[in-house]
Amino acid sequence: MKLVALFFPKASIGTYLVAMAVAIALPIFAFVTLLLLQLEDNQRSTLRRETAQDALALSRIIDRQLQDMATTLRLLSSSPELENGNLASFHERTETALRDNTLFVIAVDHTGQQLLNTRRAFGTPLGKTANIPALEAVMASGRIEASDVFRGRTSGEWVYNVTLPRKNEPVAALIITQNAKDLGKLVTTEGLASGWSAAVIDESGHVVAATGPANLEPGTPFDPRILPALIASRGVFQDETILPHMLLGYAQIPGWSWKTVIWGPIAQASILSTWRFLIIGGVALVLVAVLGAYAVARQVRTTIRDIADMANRMGEGHIVSPVETSVIEANQVAIALSNASFDRSETEDRLRFVMHELVHRTKNLLTLAQAMMRQLAKQSDSVETFRAAVADRLEGLVRSIELLTSEQWGGVSLRRVVDIHLHAFPQSREQIDISGEDFVLKPDAVQNLGLALHELATNSVKYGALSVPQGRVRFEWLDVSEEDKPDALLRFTWEERGGPPVTEPSRSGFGTTVIKAHAASAFRGTVEIDFRPEGLLWVLTAQRATLERE
């Protein structure tokens, strides 16, 4: 307590408000200082990561293009025309398939001699392919490869090849070629900051395609000072000597010898001067906040005293009227206190009513229990029989009371009452058919109907249809009102069949009293019981008003 008193001495609300303003401001300024130290590093790290991701995204675009070309070569390599050596038909089919594309197909023999080229009509004299080293490398490796960019002899343009080696003759390899400027349409700086460029670089370090302010043409050597550093699968390159105030990101195209690169200026605004202004402005704002807190404290102090006076008068048992202040929340508290003073009076009246109702219901339950035990005592031949009978009936009564308690004695649906009492006999649930339109029962009807259902089910399990697996029970209720009579009537039917043969008992026990006399009296109706040989039939006809909650 002494430690608490040291840090939180007795003081006015104004002092605490001023201290709170200062206590909030100081950690904020300390946090801002840490931000000043870390913000620039975080921005650089984010820029480096995003640059590497952008380069990777570009590499995936180029990879899809190369993979599509490789897939086209595989399909063409297995064409029947090529297998049968019908190059003319192969040329015609391939040219038609690629007519709307920027791709061209070349077939060469093992020396590099072109056998056909879809850039030219079939039969046109052709020379050897212009990139013999790339062809030899593919023949040696035995796999599909992309060549470096080179000047094509047939097209006269900068082109690149994707070559598929074949072991068949006379076509030793299939080549699909494309102009570098057509590939350049896929190289875009969309999504990059202003002033950034992008390029695709082949294995020898020449630009295949590029876009952006750098304006690099196909075949142009990329900066040889940078290329040796681009050895990882992806990453960034930054050197103030080679690329002053610039950042370069790169990514290796998986499965190919090419790389993609993007580079541009680091547009990092200076934040130091901005934060200086913020700190100076923050100090000024704290001073203003301290003055404002003191002014607010004076007003709040008056408001709190008025609310405290209301609370004191309420504690003395008075009904208080709300005070009017300039603080909205305080007005809400004042209204709540005023309402609470009225509610307190109403609650006391309600408690008296609840106590009276509790006494009334308790007396009814005790009266019912006493009558039940008197009847059972007359019919029991031993203490054990009496104890079991009482426990069984009380269990059924408890189920009804638990249902009513869960609904605050406001009534329970008929379907739920039926389900909860038949739940005590789970082994017989499949043997009972229940039907009828559901409605809400009065509290007294819940207890009385529950007692009757419990007796009927207990008797059936012991002696009737539910005592054997093949027995069936039908329980239903119907509206049997007549048009010329104002009172609505309900008919409840419990019908058993498929059980042991039924004989009428020689004497009436407590169960018979419950399902007949008690049920008829409780619902101001009539009960019919027929001990038919094929099964018990119990019919209760009662006024709906005695059962349904309004």
SENUPA-144445 format. One record per residue (C-alpha): chain; x, y, z; residue number from 1. Coordinates in steps of 0.5 Angstrom, whole numbers, padded with zeros to 4 digits. Each point is the difference from the previous one (the first is absolute). Example, Ala and Ser with C-alpha at 12.3 -4.5 7.8 and 13.67 -1.06 7.14 Angstrom:
BEGIN
REC  chain   east  north     up  resi
REC      A   0025  -0009   0016     1
REC      A   0002   0007  -0002     2
//
This chain:
BEGIN
REC  chain   east  north     up  resi
REC      A   0000   0000   0000     1
REC      A   0006   0005   0001     2
REC      A   0003  -0002  -0006     3
REC      A  -0007   0002  -0004     4
REC      A  -0001   0006   0004     5
REC      A   0007   0002  -0002     6
REC      A  -0002   0000  -0007     7
REC      A  -0007   0002   0000     8
REC      A  -0001   0005   0006     9
REC      A  -0006   0003   0002    10
REC      A  -0001   0006  -0005    11
REC      A  -0006   0003  -0004    12
REC      A  -0002  -0003  -0007    13
REC      A   0003   0006  -0003    14
REC      A   0007  -0002   0002    15
REC      A  -0001  -0007  -0002    16
REC      A  -0003   0002  -0007    17
REC      A   0006   0005  -0001    18
REC      A   0005  -0006   0002    19
REC      A  -0004  -0005  -0005    20
REC      A   0001   0005  -0005    21
REC      A   0008   0000   0001    22
REC      A   0000  -0008   0001    23
REC      A  -0003  -0001  -0006    24
REC      A   0004   0005  -0004    25
REC      A   0007  -0002   0002    26
REC      A  -0001  -0008  -0002    27
REC      A  -0002   0003  -0007    28
REC      A   0006   0004  -0001    29
REC      A   0005  -0005   0003    30
REC      A  -0004  -0005  -0005    31
REC      A   0001   0005  -0006    32
REC      A   0008   0001   0002    33
REC      A   0000  -0008  -0002    34
REC      A  -0004   0001  -0006    35
REC      A   0005   0005  -0002    36
REC      A   0006  -0005   0000    37
REC      A  -0004  -0006  -0003    38
REC      A  -0005   0003  -0005    39
REC      A   0006   0001  -0005    40
REC      A   0002  -0007   0001    41
REC      A  -0007  -0003  -0001    42
REC      A  -0001   0004  -0006    43
REC      A   0006  -0003  -0003    44
REC      A  -0001  -0007   0002    45
REC      A  -0007   0001  -0003    46
REC      A   0002   0003  -0007    47
REC      A   0006  -0006   0000    48
REC      A  -0005  -0005   0001    49
REC      A  -0006   0003  -0005    50
REC      A   0006   0001  -0005    51
REC      A   0002  -0008   0000    52
REC      A  -0007  -0002   0000    53
REC      A  -0002   0005  -0006    54
REC      A   0006  -0003  -0004    55
REC      A  -0002  -0007   0002    56
REC      A  -0007   0001  -0003    57
REC      A   0003   0002  -0006    58
REC      A   0004  -0006   0000    59
REC      A  -0007  -0004   0000    60
REC      A  -0003   0004  -0006    61
REC      A   0006  -0002  -0004    62
REC      A   0001  -0007   0003    63
REC      A  -0008  -0001  -0002    64
REC      A   0002   0002  -0007    65
REC      A   0006  -0004  -0001    66
REC      A  -0004  -0006   0003    67
REC      A  -0006   0001  -0005    68
REC      A   0006   0000  -0006    69
REC      A   0003  -0007   0003    70
REC      A  -0007  -0003   0000    71
REC      A  -0002   0002  -0007    72
REC      A   0007  -0003  -0002    73
REC      A  -0002  -0007   0003    74
REC      A  -0007   0000  -0003    75
REC      A   0003   0002  -0007    76
REC      A   0006  -0005   0001    77
REC      A  -0005  -0006   0001    78
REC      A  -0005   0002  -0006    79
REC      A  -0001  -0006  -0005    80
REC      A   0003   0005  -0006    81
REC      A   0006   0001   0003    82
REC      A   0001  -0008   0002    83
REC      A  -0002  -0002  -0007    84
REC      A   0005   0005  -0003    85
REC      A  -0005   0004  -0004    86
REC      A   0003   0007   0002    87
REC      A  -0005   0004  -0005    88
REC      A  -0006  -0002   0004    89
REC      A   0004   0001   0006    90
REC      A   0001   0007  -0002    91
REC      A  -0007   0001  -0002    92
REC      A  -0003  -0002   0006    93
REC      A   0005   0004   0004    94
REC      A   0000   0006  -0003    95
REC      A  -0008   0000   0000    96
REC      A   0000  -0002   0008    97
REC      A   0005   0006   0001    98
REC      A  -0003   0005  -0005    99
REC      A  -0003   0005   0006   100
REC      A   0006  -0001   0004   101
REC      A   0007   0003   0000   102
REC      A   0004  -0006   0000   103
REC      A   0003  -0004  -0006   104
REC      A   0003  -0007  -0001   105
REC      A   0006  -0002  -0003   106
REC      A   0002  -0008  -0001   107
REC      A   0008  -0001  -0001   108
REC      A   0004  -0006  -0001   109
REC      A   0006  -0002   0004   110
REC      A   0005   0005  -0004   111
REC      A  -0005   0006   0002   112
REC      A  -0003   0000  -0007   113
REC      A  -0007   0003   0000   114
REC      A  -0005  -0005  -0003   115
REC      A  -0006   0004   0000   116
REC      A  -0001   0007   0003   117
REC      A  -0007   0003   0001   118
REC      A   0002   0007  -0001   119
REC      A   0001  -0002  -0007   120
REC      A  -0004  -0004  -0005   121
REC      A   0001  -0008   0000   122
REC      A   0006  -0001  -0006   123
REC      A   0003   0006   0001   124
REC      A   0008  -0001   0000   125
REC      A   0002   0001   0007   126
REC      A   0007   0000   0003   127
REC      A   0003  -0002   0007   128
REC      A  -0003   0003   0007   129
REC      A   0003   0006   0002   130
REC      A   0002  -0003   0007   131
REC      A   0004  -0006  -0001   132
REC      A   0003   0000   0007   133
REC      A  -0007   0000   0003   134
REC      A  -0002  -0006  -0004   135
REC      A   0006  -0004   0002   136
REC      A  -0001   0002   0007   137
REC      A  -0007  -0003   0000   138
REC      A   0002  -0006  -0004   139
REC      A   0006  -0001   0005   140
REC      A  -0005   0001   0006   141
REC      A  -0006  -0004  -0003   142
REC      A  -0005   0005   0003   143
REC      A  -0004   0006  -0002   144
REC      A   0004   0006   0001   145
REC      A  -0001   0008  -0002   146
REC      A   0005   0003  -0004   147
REC      A   0004   0007   0001   148
REC      A  -0003   0005  -0004   149
REC      A   0003   0001  -0007   150
REC      A  -0001   0003  -0007   151
REC      A  -0004  -0005  -0004   152
REC      A   0002  -0001  -0007   153
REC      A  -0007  -0001  -0003   154
REC      A  -0004   0005   0004   155
REC      A   0006   0005   0001   156
REC      A  -0003   0002   0007   157
REC      A   0003  -0001   0007   158
REC      A  -0003  -0007   0002   159
REC      A   0000  -0006   0005   160
REC      A  -0001  -0007  -0001   161
REC      A  -0003  -0006   0004   162
REC      A   0003  -0006  -0003   163
REC      A  -0002  -0008   0001   164
REC      A   0005  -0005  -0002   165
REC      A  -0003  -0006  -0003   166
REC      A   0003  -0007  -0002   167
REC      A  -0003  -0001  -0006   168
REC      A   0002   0001  -0007   169
REC      A   0000   0005  -0004   170
REC      A  -0003   0005   0005   171
REC      A   0006   0000   0005   172
REC      A  -0003   0006   0004   173
REC      A  -0007   0004   0000   174
REC      A   0001   0007   0002   175
REC      A  -0005   0005   0002   176
REC      A   0002   0008  -0001   177
REC      A  -0003   0006   0001   178
REC      A   0003   0008  -0001   179
REC      A   0003   0003   0006   180
REC      A  -0005   0006   0000   181
REC      A  -0006  -0005   0000   182
REC      A   0002  -0003   0007   183
REC      A   0001   0007   0002   184
REC      A  -0007   0001   0000   185
REC      A   0000  -0004   0006   186
REC      A   0005   0004   0004   187
REC      A  -0004   0006   0003   188
REC      A   0002   0005   0006   189
REC      A  -0008   0000   0002   190
REC      A   0000   0000   0007   191
REC      A   0007   0003   0001   192
REC      A   0002   0007   0002   193
REC      A   0001   0005  -0005   194
REC      A   0007   0000  -0003   195
REC      A   0001  -0008   0001   196
REC      A   0002  -0004  -0006   197
REC      A   0000  -0008  -0001   198
REC      A   0003  -0004  -0004   199
REC      A   0001  -0008  -0002   200
REC      A   0008  -0002  -0001   201
REC      A   0002  -0006  -0003   202
REC      A   0006  -0005   0002   203
REC      A   0005   0004  -0003   204
REC      A  -0002   0007   0003   205
REC      A  -0003   0003  -0006   206
REC      A  -0007   0003   0001   207
REC      A  -0006  -0004  -0004   208
REC      A  -0005   0005   0002   209
REC      A  -0001   0006   0004   210
REC      A  -0005   0006   0002   211
REC      A   0001   0006   0004   212
REC      A   0004   0007   0000   213
REC      A   0006  -0004  -0001   214
REC      A  -0002  -0001  -0007   215
REC      A   0005  -0007  -0002   216
REC      A  -0001  -0003  -0006   217
REC      A   0001  -0007  -0001   218
REC      A   0007  -0003  -0001   219
REC      A   0002   0006   0004   220
REC      A   0005  -0003   0005   221
REC      A  -0002   0001   0008   222
REC      A   0005   0004   0004   223
REC      A   0005  -0005   0001   224
REC      A   0002   0003   0007   225
REC      A  -0007  -0003   0003   226
REC      A  -0001  -0007  -0004   227
REC      A   0006  -0003   0005   228
REC      A  -0004   0002   0006   229
REC      A  -0007  -0003  -0002   230
REC      A   0002  -0007   0002   231
REC      A  -0006  -0002   0004   232
REC      A  -0007  -0003  -0002   233
REC      A  -0002   0007   0002   234
REC      A   0002   0006   0004   235
REC      A   0001   0008  -0001   236
REC      A   0007   0003  -0002   237
REC      A   0002   0007   0003   238
REC      A   0006   0004  -0001   239
REC      A   0000   0007   0000   240
REC      A   0006   0000  -0004   241
REC      A  -0003  -0003  -0006   242
REC      A  -0007   0001   0001   243
REC      A   0000   0007   0004   244
REC      A  -0007   0001   0004   245
REC      A  -0003  -0006  -0003   246
REC      A  -0002  -0007   0001   247
REC      A   0000  -0007  -0004   248
REC      A  -0004  -0006   0001   249
REC      A   0002  -0006  -0004   250
REC      A  -0003  -0008  -0001   251
REC      A   0002  -0006  -0003   252
REC      A  -0005  -0003  -0005   253
REC      A  -0001  -0007   0003   254
REC      A   0003  -0005  -0005   255
REC      A   0002   0005  -0005   256
REC      A   0007   0004  -0001   257
REC      A  -0003   0006   0000   258
REC      A  -0001   0006   0006   259
REC      A  -0005   0005   0001   260
REC      A   0002   0007   0003   261
REC      A  -0004   0006   0002   262
REC      A   0004   0007   0002   263
REC      A  -0002   0007   0002   264
REC      A   0001   0006   0004   265
REC      A  -0001  -0001   0008   266
REC      A  -0005   0005   0001   267
REC      A   0001   0001   0008   268
REC      A  -0003   0006   0002   269
REC      A   0003   0004   0006   270
REC      A  -0003  -0001   0006   271
REC      A   0004   0003   0005   272
REC      A  -0002   0007  -0001   273
REC      A  -0007  -0002   0001   274
REC      A   0001  -0004   0006   275
REC      A   0003   0007   0003   276
REC      A  -0006   0004  -0002   277
REC      A  -0004  -0006   0004   278
REC      A   0004   0000   0006   279
REC      A   0000   0008   0001   280
REC      A  -0008   0000  -0002   281
REC      A  -0001  -0006   0005   282
REC      A   0003   0004   0006   283
REC      A  -0004   0006  -0002   284
REC      A  -0006  -0004   0000   285
REC      A   0002  -0004   0007   286
REC      A   0000   0007   0003   287
REC      A  -0007   0002  -0003   288
REC      A  -0003  -0007   0002   289
REC      A   0003   0002   0007   290
REC      A  -0004   0006   0001   291
REC      A  -0006  -0003  -0003   292
REC      A   0000  -0006   0005   293
REC      A   0000   0005   0005   294
REC      A  -0006   0004  -0002   295
REC      A  -0004  -0007  -0002   296
REC      A   0002  -0002   0007   297
REC      A  -0003   0006   0004   298
REC      A  -0007  -0002  -0004   299
REC      A   0001  -0007   0001   300
REC      A   0001   0001   0008   301
REC      A  -0007   0003   0000   302
REC      A  -0003  -0005  -0004   303
REC      A   0003  -0006   0004   304
REC      A  -0003   0004   0007   305
REC      A  -0007   0001  -0003   306
REC      A   0000  -0008  -0002   307
REC      A   0003  -0002   0007   308
REC      A  -0006   0004   0003   309
REC      A  -0005  -0004  -0004   310
REC      A   0003  -0006   0002   311
REC      A   0000   0002   0007   312
REC      A  -0007   0001   0000   313
REC      A  -0002  -0006  -0004   314
REC      A   0004  -0004   0006   315
REC      A  -0005   0003   0005   316
REC      A  -0006  -0003  -0004   317
REC      A  -0002   0006  -0003   318
REC      A  -0003   0001  -0008   319
REC      A   0005   0005  -0003   320
REC      A  -0001   0004  -0006   321
REC      A   0006   0000  -0005   322
REC      A   0005   0007   0000   323
REC      A   0001   0003  -0006   324
REC      A   0008   0001  -0001   325
REC      A   0004   0002  -0006   326
REC      A   0003  -0007  -0001   327
REC      A  -0004  -0004  -0004   328
REC      A   0003  -0007   0003   329
REC      A  -0002   0003   0007   330
REC      A  -0007   0002  -0002   331
REC      A  -0001  -0007  -0002   332
REC      A   0003  -0003   0007   333
REC      A  -0005   0005   0003   334
REC      A  -0006  -0003  -0004   335
REC      A   0003  -0007   0002   336
REC      A   0000   0002   0007   337
REC      A  -0007   0003   0000   338
REC      A  -0003  -0006  -0004   339
REC      A   0004  -0005   0005   340
REC      A  -0004   0004   0006   341
REC      A  -0007  -0002  -0004   342
REC      A   0003  -0007  -0002   343
REC      A   0002  -0001   0008   344
REC      A  -0007   0001   0002   345
REC      A  -0003  -0004  -0005   346
REC      A   0005  -0006   0001   347
REC      A  -0002   0000   0007   348
REC      A  -0008   0000  -0002   349
REC      A   0002  -0006  -0005   350
REC      A   0004  -0003   0006   351
REC      A  -0006   0000   0004   352
REC      A  -0004  -0003  -0005   353
REC      A   0005  -0006  -0002   354
REC      A   0000  -0002   0007   355
REC      A  -0007   0000   0001   356
REC      A   0000  -0004  -0007   357
REC      A   0005  -0005   0003   358
REC      A  -0004  -0001   0006   359
REC      A  -0006  -0002  -0004   360
REC      A   0004  -0004  -0005   361
REC      A   0003  -0004   0006   362
REC      A  -0006  -0001   0003   363
REC      A  -0003  -0003  -0006   364
REC      A   0006  -0005  -0001   365
REC      A   0000  -0002   0007   366
REC      A  -0008  -0001   0000   367
REC      A   0001  -0004  -0007   368
REC      A   0006  -0004   0003   369
REC      A  -0004  -0002   0007   370
REC      A  -0006  -0002  -0004   371
REC      A   0005  -0004  -0004   372
REC      A   0003  -0004   0006   373
REC      A  -0006  -0001   0003   374
REC      A  -0003  -0004  -0006   375
REC      A   0006  -0004  -0001   376
REC      A   0001  -0001   0007   377
REC      A  -0007  -0004   0000   378
REC      A   0002  -0004  -0006   379
REC      A   0007  -0002   0002   380
REC      A   0001  -0006   0004   381
REC      A   0007   0001   0002   382
REC      A   0005   0006   0002   383
REC      A   0004  -0001  -0006   384
REC      A  -0006   0000  -0005   385
REC      A  -0002   0006   0003   386
REC      A   0007   0003  -0001   387
REC      A   0000  -0002  -0007   388
REC      A  -0007   0003  -0002   389
REC      A   0001   0006   0003   390
REC      A   0007   0001  -0003   391
REC      A  -0002  -0001  -0007   392
REC      A  -0006   0005   0001   393
REC      A   0004   0005   0003   394
REC      A   0005  -0001  -0006   395
REC      A  -0005   0002  -0005   396
REC      A  -0003   0006   0004   397
REC      A   0007   0002   0000   398
REC      A   0001   0000  -0007   399
REC      A  -0006   0004  -0001   400
REC      A   0003   0005   0005   401
REC      A   0006   0001  -0003   402
REC      A  -0003   0001  -0007   403
REC      A  -0004   0006   0003   404
REC      A   0006   0003   0004   405
REC      A   0004   0000  -0006   406
REC      A  -0006   0004  -0003   407
REC      A  -0001   0004   0006   408
REC      A  -0007  -0003   0001   409
REC      A  -0002   0003  -0006   410
REC      A  -0003  -0006  -0003   411
REC      A   0004  -0005  -0005   412
REC      A  -0002  -0003  -0007   413
REC      A  -0004  -0007   0000   414
REC      A   0005  -0003  -0004   415
REC      A   0006   0001   0005   416
REC      A  -0005  -0002   0006   417
REC      A  -0001  -0007  -0004   418
REC      A   0007  -0001  -0002   419
REC      A   0003   0002   0007   420
REC      A  -0004  -0005   0003   421
REC      A   0001  -0006  -0005   422
REC      A   0007   0001   0000   423
REC      A   0000  -0003   0007   424
REC      A  -0001  -0007  -0005   425
REC      A   0005   0001  -0005   426
REC      A   0000  -0008  -0002   427
REC      A  -0008   0002  -0002   428
REC      A   0001   0006  -0004   429
REC      A   0000  -0004  -0007   430
REC      A  -0006  -0003   0002   431
REC      A  -0004   0006   0002   432
REC      A  -0004   0004  -0006   433
REC      A  -0001   0008   0002   434
REC      A  -0005   0004  -0004   435
REC      A  -0003   0007   0001   436
REC      A   0000   0007  -0001   437
REC      A   0005   0003   0005   438
REC      A  -0002   0006   0005   439
REC      A   0002   0003   0007   440
REC      A  -0003  -0003   0006   441
REC      A  -0002   0004   0007   442
REC      A   0005  -0002   0006   443
REC      A  -0006  -0004   0003   444
REC      A  -0001  -0004  -0006   445
REC      A   0007  -0002  -0001   446
REC      A   0000  -0003   0007   447
REC      A  -0006  -0004  -0001   448
REC      A   0001  -0002  -0007   449
REC      A   0007  -0002   0002   450
REC      A  -0003  -0004   0006   451
REC      A  -0005  -0004  -0005   452
REC      A   0005  -0001  -0006   453
REC      A   0005  -0003   0006   454
REC      A  -0005  -0005   0002   455
REC      A  -0002  -0002  -0007   456
REC      A   0007  -0001  -0002   457
REC      A   0002  -0004   0007   458
REC      A  -0006  -0004  -0001   459
REC      A   0002  -0002  -0007   460
REC      A   0007  -0001   0001   461
REC      A  -0002  -0005   0006   462
REC      A  -0006  -0004  -0003   463
REC      A  -0002   0003  -0007   464
REC      A   0002   0001  -0007   465
REC      A   0007   0003   0002   466
REC      A   0002  -0006   0004   467
REC      A   0001  -0004  -0006   468
REC      A   0005   0002  -0006   469
REC      A  -0006  -0001  -0005   470
REC      A  -0005   0005   0004   471
REC      A  -0002   0006  -0003   472
REC      A  -0003   0007   0003   473
REC      A  -0004   0005  -0003   474
REC      A  -0001   0007   0004   475
REC      A  -0003   0006  -0004   476
REC      A  -0005   0006   0001   477
REC      A  -0005   0003  -0004   478
REC      A  -0004   0006   0000   479
REC      A  -0008  -0003   0000   480
REC      A  -0003   0006   0001   481
REC      A  -0007   0001  -0002   482
REC      A  -0003   0006  -0004   483
REC      A  -0006   0001   0004   484
REC      A   0004   0000   0006   485
REC      A   0004   0006   0003   486
REC      A   0005  -0004   0004   487
REC      A   0006  -0003  -0004   488
REC      A   0001  -0008   0002   489
REC      A   0007  -0004  -0001   490
REC      A   0000  -0008   0000   491
REC      A   0006  -0003   0002   492
REC      A   0001  -0008  -0002   493
REC      A   0005  -0005   0003   494
REC      A  -0001  -0006  -0004   495
REC      A   0004  -0006   0001   496
REC      A   0000  -0007  -0004   497
REC      A   0005  -0005  -0001   498
REC      A   0001  -0002   0007   499
REC      A  -0002  -0005   0005   500
REC      A  -0007  -0002   0000   501
REC      A  -0004   0006   0005   502
REC      A  -0005  -0002   0005   503
REC      A  -0003   0005   0005   504
REC      A   0003   0001   0007   505
REC      A  -0004  -0003   0005   506
REC      A   0001   0006   0004   507
REC      A   0002   0008  -0001   508
REC      A   0006   0002   0002   509
REC      A   0004   0007   0001   510
REC      A   0002   0000  -0008   511
REC      A  -0007  -0001  -0002   512
REC      A  -0003   0005   0005   513
REC      A   0005   0005  -0004   514
REC      A  -0001  -0002  -0007   515
REC      A  -0008   0000   0001   516
REC      A  -0003   0004   0006   517
REC      A   0006   0005   0001   518
REC      A   0001   0001  -0008   519
REC      A  -0008   0002   0000   520
REC      A   0000   0004   0006   521
REC      A   0006   0004  -0002   522
REC      A  -0002   0002  -0007   523
REC      A  -0007   0000   0001   524
REC      A  -0002  -0005  -0005   525
REC      A  -0001  -0008  -0001   526
REC      A   0004  -0006   0000   527
REC      A  -0001  -0007  -0003   528
REC      A   0004  -0006   0001   529
REC      A  -0001  -0006  -0004   530
REC      A   0004  -0006   0002   531
REC      A   0000  -0004  -0007   532
REC      A   0003  -0006  -0001   533
REC      A   0004   0002  -0005   534
REC      A   0003   0006   0004   535
REC      A  -0002   0006   0005   536
REC      A  -0004   0006  -0003   537
REC      A   0000   0006   0004   538
REC      A  -0004   0007  -0003   539
REC      A   0000   0006   0004   540
REC      A  -0005   0006  -0003   541
REC      A   0001   0006   0004   542
REC      A  -0001   0008  -0002   543
REC      A   0006   0003  -0003   544
REC      A  -0001   0006   0004   545
REC      A   0002  -0004   0006   546
REC      A   0007  -0002  -0003   547
REC      A   0002   0005  -0005   548
REC      A   0004   0006   0003   549
REC      A  -0004   0007  -0003   550
//
